[in-house]
Amino acid sequence: MEAHTEEPLPAPGVIERWALLIGVDYYFPGTERNVNIQPLKGCVRDVLAVEDYLKSIGVPDSKIFKLTASQADANRIKEKPKDLWPTRNNIIDRLDYILQTAAKGALVYIHYSGHGILRGHIKGHVEEGGNKLTGTALVPIDVRTGGAYLSGYQLGVKIKQMVESRSLRVTLVLDSCHSGQGLRHDDVLSGAHAGDEDGDPATATRFIDELDDSELDSDKQADSEAAAEDGNRAADTEPRSWLDDPRSCTVVTACGVFETAKETVFGSVGRERRGVLTYWILDMLRRYPAARLPSYSQVRDYVRSKTAAWVPRQNQTPGIFGDAAYEFFGSKLLPWTPSCGITKKGNRYILAAGKAQGVAPGAVYELLPGDRETSSKGADDTSERRPLQVRVEEVFDLQSTAAAVSEDDVLHIDKLIDSGHRAMLHRWALPRKTYVEVAIDNPQRVDHPFLDMFTASLKKELKASTWNLLLKTPEITKQEDFRIVIEDQTIEIHDRDGQPLVGLPKISLQNCNAIGQLVDVLRHAARFQAIKELRYGRPTASHLLSRDRFSFGAYDLEEEPVSKNAAGQYMATHGQRLNLVFEPTEKSGPLYVSVFNLAADSWAVNKMYPPQKVAPFQLQHPEKIEIITRMNVPLVAENELQQSSCTDTIRAYVYMGSSLPSWDELQLQTISVEVQPHVPIDDDSERYADPDNSLSEDGHWTLVDLSIITSRE
């Protein structure tokens, strides 16, 4: 191991930081394994660029280890000392040194740029489809001369020790193929060799188009060592990698199962290739001061937007396992809010959210800062600038177009978009006119001057709160959606048939904020109904994903299907636990799935899968998603009639394509009566014309509902 000079201990309160950087361009030729490994050109450059960045944010040279293999000519490695070569043993030695030397609670950054490979000798996960990192391996320099692979399981054992025995927080970046998906069947294996992608010498894939089932003595020894450290006796079969679901650790992967990690030339000067994942990660990080780095999820979203535009021929979708909401290479858990990507094309802004995400013309989005300690004013702007907002004009399946709310903000918005800012839903709009009518059960007992004042105030507040939420006046002939019933100084909200809407709070007229509370409840209820009843729209024919590709159903814990009534609704009992199973039914492109519970009793849209702050994973046959949930009939206030049953709608949104959308902004919290400020909205309804269908969209989507009736009996 290279000598590192002692440096002063970090100041009190400063967290110690370490790094291990591994870059493999050159691989020793040999005959120990019958596998074709093409040389790469950008991996060592990745490592050097990461090293420069880490030093720029204060990581001391003594705590940065590098293991690199550059190609001097066809058959020689450029680096001389053998202990600096990226072999499995050298990698493990450096990890052990950090494990033994780093202070408790230190931050550790591990970066690998090189080839990844699928390992065929691993049993037990093949028929189940494998998982995200089990069944894969990093490819050290000497695997063809007898050296061992570094498997996902072995690497996970070592990082698990760092986390559990030393409380280290680990960042692992894998800029290689097979970094984000485990062992799959042979028909998945397809692609181009490095240096031979579409005849373009400027771009190569870090992809070995083979499944290597060789098992040398070095592999057996490595497996045995890892199993012993992990307390696992079954060294003949590889257990699930801890990195699939890590804690106090974040794994950033370059691509998914049907994709390849690329290295390419960036810029118009020179022909030096760089890893696409590494390049865009550093591009994002350099935009922020060392003391205020963005979260892992913000970095991932930025890289995704760049890779989708930079490499359209073969898609590359970075992924995250573990703690996505933490500061990149930091210890702070950052605030999180649902957001979508925003770009500019010509003179209009493009939002990565459309009718599938509940977007309608008139919705307002605010620029979300790339770090949590600044507002959309920008990091260097300390003035009292108003929030920077765009308003939706046209809506498509998965995207929408928007314009700046204020023309004076265009240049500033453009600058923030270029720096990686995203768009946060500030105020939703309804997809059609939704009418509210004030009904009086006993006109003789109503103070008419009060009623006139109440109606005028309600009309004004509704108009200011939400686009298309309107008070029904005598000249309007369309049926109302909600009825406001005033009786005994209490406001109730009923449906159009005059039935009280269960779960909506009653509001006292004695409250000075009664109108504001009423409007907030109405806009929440109208949003919920619009989402539940698919008023924002279904997939267009050109973007419709066939439901024949998957199944979605409810089972009991003995894997028996739950019984249905004549209408096809599942019948459950209070307290019963169900297993909701989503499963692809054919081998095709990967699916991305998000599952929500539309709970009518609480008027909430709650995300069930994947976890909050986590983007959907690629799902392919024969994998499946299983969600265990307990069905309950909610209790109501003492003076209310107890419900004997309730109906939940479990909805799965399914996408297949390369521009992964987020469904998170569909979420609605349990309804409340907290008053929100209402800023008047633009009343120019003529500006929102029908879409001109000129926006090119990628991918196909659909949704499927499970209706579950839960009864107390």
N, C-alpha and C positions, 0 to 999 in steps of 0.2 A: 504494500500500500504506500502511496506517495506520502512524503512527510508534510505535515501541516504545522505551521508555527503557531505557538500559543498567542491568543489575542485576549485583551481585557474582557472580563465578564460584561454582559449587557447591563445597562443602567437599570436600577430598580423600576419595575413596572414594564420594562421592555421585554417582549417575548423573544426567546432564542429561536433562530431560524437555520435550517439545514437544507441541503439539496443534493440529490443524486441525479446526474444527467447522463443518459445513455444514447449514443447515436451510432448506428451500424450501417455504413455504406458498403463496406467490403466484407465478403464472406470467404473463408478459406475453402479452396477446392478440396475434394476428397471423395472417397468411395464407401465410407461407413454407412451412409444413407443414400438411397436412390431417390433423391429429391432435387429438382432443378431450382436453384436459388439465383435469381438475377441480381447483379449489383445495383445499388441505388446511388444517388448523387446529392440529395438534399438533407440527409439525416444529421450529418456532422454539422452542417451549417445551422440546422435547427438548434442543436445543443449549444453552439457558440453564441447564437442570438439570445437564447434563454439565459445563458450565463451572463452576458452583458446586461440584460435587463435586471436580473437578480442583484447584480452588483450595484446597479443604478438606484435600487430601492433600499440599499443598505445591508444586504446579506454579505457577510465577510467572506473573503476568498478562502479562508481556512475551513469554512463549513460548506464549501461547494466541491463535490467530487464529480469528476468527469471520466467516463469510460467510452472511448471512441475508436472507430475503425474506418480510416480513410484509405482510398486506393491509390497507391503510388504508381503502379502499372498493373498489367493484367493479372499478375500472380504474386504481388507483394503488398503488404500492409505498410502504410506510411508511419504509423506510430511505432516507436522502438520498444519501450519498456513493456514487458508482457503483463505486468500488474495493472496496466492502464487499458488493456484490451477488454472489450465487452463480452467476456465469457460468463457463463452462469455462476461459476465459483467466485469470480471477482465481484459480480453484482451482489451475491449473497454476503460476501465479506464486507462490502461497504454498508449494506443494510444492517448487518450485525454491529458494525462499529458505531453507526448512528444510534442504534438501539441501546447500546451499552454506555454511550458517552453523552447523548443529548440530555439536557435538563428536563425534568418532568414538566409536561405541558408545552413543550417546544413544538414548533411548526416544522413539518418536513414536506419538501416538494420533490417528487420523483417524476422524471420525464423520460419517456422511451420513444425514440424515433427509429423505425426499422421495419423489418418484415414481421408479420404475424402468420400463424399457421394453425390449421385444425389438426388435432391429434386423434388418430383412429384407434389407438389401443385402449381408450377409456371406455369402459362398459358402464351399464347401469343408467346412463342418461340418454343413450342413443334413441331407444324406442319412445322415450318420453319427450323427445325433441330437444333435449339439452336445456341449457339456460344461458344467461348472458355472457359469462366469463369462464365458467367451467367448460373444459373440453378444448380450450384454446391455449396457445403457448406463444411466448416471445421467442425470437430466433436469434440466439447468440452467434458470435462470429465462427465458432468451431464445431457446429453441430455435424458437419460432414466429415470431420476428422476424429470423431469419437466423443465430442463434448455433449453435454445434456441440454435439452430444451429447458426453458424456465416456464413452467405451466402456470395457468391462472390460479390453480389451487395452491401451488407452492408459494407464489407471490402473496396470495391472500393470507397464508399462515404467518408469514413474516410481518406483514403489515398489521395483522390482528394482534401480534405480540406487541408491536409498537403502541397500539392504541390501548390495549388492556393492561399491560404491565408498566408502561411508562406514561400513560395519559397523553401521548403525542397526538396531534391532529395532522393527518396526512392528506396531501393532495397528490393524486396519481393521474398523469396525463399520458395516454397511450395513442400516439400518432402512428397507427399501424392498422392493417386489415385484421379482421377477426377480433377486434378489440371490444366490440360491443355486442357480440352474439356468440353463443356456444356452438357445440358440435351439431351439425345438421346432416341430413341425408345427402348422398352423392350428387343428386340432381341439382342441388343448390350450387355446386362448385362450378362456376363458369366465370370467365373474365380474361383480360389481356395480361401478358407478362410485362414486367417493368420495362420501360423504354419502347413499348410497341403498342401504344394506345391510339387507335385510329390513325396510325402513321404520323403522329405528332411527336417529334423528338423533344419538344419542350415540356411534355407532360408524361409522367410515369405513375404506375400504381405500386403501392407497397403491399403486393398481393402475390402469394404463392398459390398457383392454381392446382394444388394437389392436396390430398389428405394423406399425411404421413403416419402410418401405423407402425413404424419401426420402434423397437424398444431395446436400446443398448444397455449395457451394464451401468453406464453413467446415469441413464434415465431411471433405472431401478433404484440406484443408490440415492438419487435426488428425491424420488418419491418416498423412499423409506425414511429419509431424514425429516422430510416435511410431515409425514404421518406420525413419527415419533414426537416431534415438537407439538403437534396438534392433539396428541393423545388418541390417535386413530390407529387401530391395529390393521384395518383392512387396506393395506398398502397396495394390493393388487388391483383395486378399482379406485378411481379418483373420486372422493366425495365432492359435494357442491362447494364451489369457491366462496369463501367468506366475502369476496369483493362483489358478489352479486347483490348483497344487501348489507353494505358496510355501515358502521356507526363511528362517529367522530372521524370520518374519512369521506372524501369526495373523489370519485373516479370519473374522469372526462375521457370519453372514447371518440374515435375519429369517425366511425361509420357504423351502419347496421349490417344485417346479414346479407342483404341483396346488393350491397354497395361495396365500393372499394375506396381505401384511403389513398389520396393522391399527393404527389409532389409536382410542382409546376413552376414556371418562370413568372415572376411578378414584375410588373412595370415594363417599360419600353426599352430600358437600358440593360444590357448584359443578358447572359443565357444561364444564369445560375438558378438551379431549381431549389425550392423550399417546400417543406410540408405544408399543405393547405391549412390543416388544423392549427399547427404551431404558428404560422404566419398571422392568421387572423386573431388568434388569442393575444399575441403580443401587440398587434395593431390596436386592439381594444384596450389592453392594460396601459399602454403608453399614453393614452388620452386622459388618465387620471393620476392625481398625486398619490404617492406611496401611502400616505396616511388615510386615503379614502378610496380604496379600490372597490370596484363593483362586485356584485355577487356572482357565484358560479352560474346561476341561471341567466343572469344578464349577459355574461360572457358567451354562454352557449347560444342564446337567442341572436346575439350579434354575429357569431360565427355562422350560424345557420343561414341568416339572411345573406351573408357574403358568399358562402359556398353555393347556395342555390343560384346566385347570379353569375358566379365566376366559373363554375364547372357544370354547365347545363347538360352536357352529353351523358355523363354518368353521375348520378346524384350521390351526394355525400352528406349524411345527416348526423352531426355530432350528438352524443347522448351523455347523460349524467346518471350516475348511481350514487346514492348516499345523500349527503347534506348539500342541497342545491341552493339554499337561502343564505348560506354563510358567505362572508367576504372572501374573495379569491385569495388563497394562501394567507388566510387570516383566521382570527378566532371570534369575530363578531357575527352574531346572528342579525341579519339586516331585515328591516321592514319589507313586506311583500304585498303587492296588490296585483290583481289580474291586469294584463296589458296585451297589446298586440303590436306587431311590427308596423312601421310606417315608412314609406319611401316616396320619392317624387318622380313623376314621369311627365315631362313637358311642363304644363302649367297647373297640373292637378296632383293632389296627394293621393296615394294608394294605401289604404288600410288593409291589413291582413285579417279582416273579419267581414263577414257578409251576412246574408239572411240566415245562414246556418247558425251563426252566433247571436241571432236576435238583433240585428242591426236594421234600422229603417231610416229613410231620409229625415233629416232634422236632428239626428243624434249628434251630440257634441262630445268630442274627445279632447283631452288635455295632454300636452307633451309631458311624458314622465321622465324625470331625470335619470341619468345613468348611475348616479350615486345618491345615497340617501340623505346627504347633508346639504343638498342644494335644491332649489325649486326649479321650475321650468324657466326661470330667468336666466339660468346658466351659471356655471361655477364661479365665474369672475364678475358677475353682475350683482352689485349690492343695492341697486336702486329698488324703488317700490313698483317695479313693472308688474302689470297685471298678468295673470296666467296666460300662457300661449295656447290657443285652442283652434281646432278645425271643426267644421260642421259637415256632416255627411250629405252628399247630394244625390249620388246614384248608388244602388245596391245590387250586387251580383251574388252568386252562390256563396263564395268563400272570400270575397273581397268587396271593397266599396271605395268610391272616390269621394274626396272631400276638398273643401276650400277653407282658407284661413277665415276665421270669424272676423278678424280685422286685417285689412290689406296692409296696414302699417307693420304687421308682425311677420310678413312673408320672409324677409331676409333672415330674421332671427330664427324662425322655425326651420328654414333650410339649413342653417348652421347647426342647429341641435340635432336634426335628423342625420346629418353627416357624421356627427360625433357619437351616434349610437342610441339616441333617445328613442323611446317607444311611446305608444299612445294608450292612454288610460280612459276608459269610458267615464265621462263626467256626468252626462245626463242622457238617459236613453230616450228614444222616441217610440211611439206606437205605430204599427204598420198601417192602421186604418183609423178613421174617426171613431172614437169611443165616447159614448154619450152618458152623461149623468143627469138624472132627473130628480128634482126635489118633490117628494110626495108628502101630503099632509093627511094623516088619518082622521083628524077631527078639526076641520077648518074653523068651527065656531070657537075653539079654544086657542087659536093662534093670533098673536099680535101681528097684524098685517104690515105695519111699518117695520117691525122687526124682521118679518119674513122678506120684505123687499130688500132691506139692508143685508140680510144673510145671503140672499140669492145673488145680489150684485157682488158681494165680497167673494163668494165661492166662484163665480164666473171669472173674476179677475185672477184669483189664485190658481185656478185650473189652467187657464191660458198661459200663465207664467211658468207653470211647473213642468209640463210635459207636452211635447208635440203630439197633437191629435187627441188629447184628453179635453173634452169640451162639455159645457153645460147645455143640456137640451132646452131649447126655447120653443114657444108655441108654434113658430113657423117651420120647425124641423119635424118631418114626418117619419123619419127612421126610428126604429124601436130603441129604447135606451138599453144600456148594458148594466147599469147600476141604478138603484133607486135609493135616495136618501130619505129616510123616514124620521121625522121629528115628533117625539112624544114625551111628555113629562120631563122637559129639559134635558132630554137624552137624544143623541143622534145614533141611529142604526143604519147599517148598509145592507140592503136586500138585493136579490137578483132581479131580473126583469119580470119574473113571475110573482114577485112580492114575498119570496121566502128569505128569511134571514140567512146570511152567508156565515156558515160556521167557521169560527176561528178569527173572524174580524172583530176587533175590540169596539165596544160602545164608547161614545165620546160625550162627555158632559158639556152642556152649553154654559155651565158656570165657569168653565176654564177659559181664560182670556185668549188662549191660543187654539180654541176649538176649531176654527176654520183651517188653520195650518195643519193641525193634527189630522183632520178629516182628509185634506188633500193628499197628505203623505200616505195615508192608508189607501186611498183610492188609486194613486199612481202605482203603488206597490201591487195592489190586487190586479190592476189592469195589465201590468207587466207580466205577472204570473200567468194570468189567463191567456195572454197573447203567446207566451212561450209554450204553455201546455197544449193549447189548441192549434198550434202550428200556424198561427196567423202571419208570422214573418215569412213563411213560405217553405215549400218542400223542395227537394232537389230537382233541378231542371233535367230534362231527358238526357242532355249531353254530359251531365255530371252525375247521373244516378248510378250508384253502386248496387249491383244485384244482391238481394238478400240470400240468394242461393249459395253465396260464398261462406255463410256462417250460420250458426244456430245460437239462440239465446233463450234460456228457460229457467224455471225455478224448481229446485229439488229439495227434498228433506235431507237430513244429515246421514241417512242410510242410502243416499243416491237414488231414491225413488222419486219420480215426477210428482209434483204437488197437483192435487185434483183441481179441475176447472169447473166453472158453471157453464150453462148453456151459451152464455155470451163470450166464452173464452177467457174469463177472468180467473186468476188463481184464487183459491180459497184457503186462508190461513187462520189460525186461532191466536188470540192474545198471548204473547210470550213465546210463540213458536220461533225456532231458529230455522232459517232457510239458507240454502246455498244457491246463489244466482250464478249460473255458468254460461259464459260466452266462449264459443269455440269455432274457429275456422273449419270449414267442411271440405276444403280442397286446397291443393298446393298451388298457390299463385303468389302474387306480390304480397308484401307484408301489409298488415292492417294496423291502424292506430285506433284505439278505442278509449272513449271516456264515458263513464257511467254516472248518472245523476238520479237522485230521488226527488220527484216533484210531489211534495207532501201537501195535499190539499188542506189538511187540518191546520197546518201552521203557515200556509202560503209561502213555503220556502222551497228553494231549489238547492239541494245539498249535493256536493260532489262525493261520490262513493269510491270511484277508481279513476285514475291512479291517485295516490295520496296528494294532499294539498301541496302546492309549490313544485310538483313533479310533472314533467311532460309525459305524454303517453309513450310507452315502449312499443317497439315493433313486435307484432304478434303474427305468427305463421303456424300453419298446420304442422304437427299435431299439438301445438301448445294450446292452452286454454286459460281463461281468467275465471277464478272462483272468488266470489264475495259472500262471506258469511254475515248474515244480518238477522237481527231479532225484530219480529213484527210486534207492534204495540198499538193499542187503542188509547189515545191520549186522554188524560183527565182534564176536566174543565173546571171553572170556578164553582164554588159551592151553590150559588144561586142559579146555575145553568143546568139544563137537562144533560145528563151524562150520555155520551155517545155509546151506542151498542156496537158500532162498526165504523170503520174508516177505509178509504181507498187510497192507495199509493200508486203512483205511476213511476216505474223504474225505466228510465230511458237510456239507451246506449246510442251514442253518436259514433259512427264508424267512418273512417277515411282511408283511402288508398291513393298514394301519390307521393310526390317528392317535396311539396311545400306544406309541411305539417302545420295545420291550424291549431289554435288553442280554443277550447270551449269554456274556459274558466269564467269569462265575463257573463255567462248565463246564470251564475250563482246569485241567489237571493237569500238573505238572512231571514230568520223568523220575523214576521211582521211586528212592527213596534209603532208607537205613537210619538216618537221623537220628531220634533219639528225641524225640517231642513230649510235653509234659505232658498227662496225661489227667485231666480234672476229672469226677467222677461225674455222670452224667446222671439226669434224673428218670425213675423207673421206673413212673410211673402211665400204663400203656398205655391204660386205658379213657378217658382224656381226649381221645384222638385219634380222634374219630368220623369217619364219612364226611362229605364236604362237604355243606352244606345247600343249595347252589346258589343262595344269596341274594346272591352278589357279582356285580355287573354288570361285564362285561369287554368291551373294545373290540378289534376286529380279528380277523384270521384268520391261521393259520400252518400250516406243514407242514415236513417235512424230507425230504431225499433223499440216499441214500448212493451213492457210487462205491466199489466194492471193486476194489483193484488188487493183483495178485500180481506181485511182482518176483523174478526168478530170476537166479542167477549165470550160468546157461548161455545 
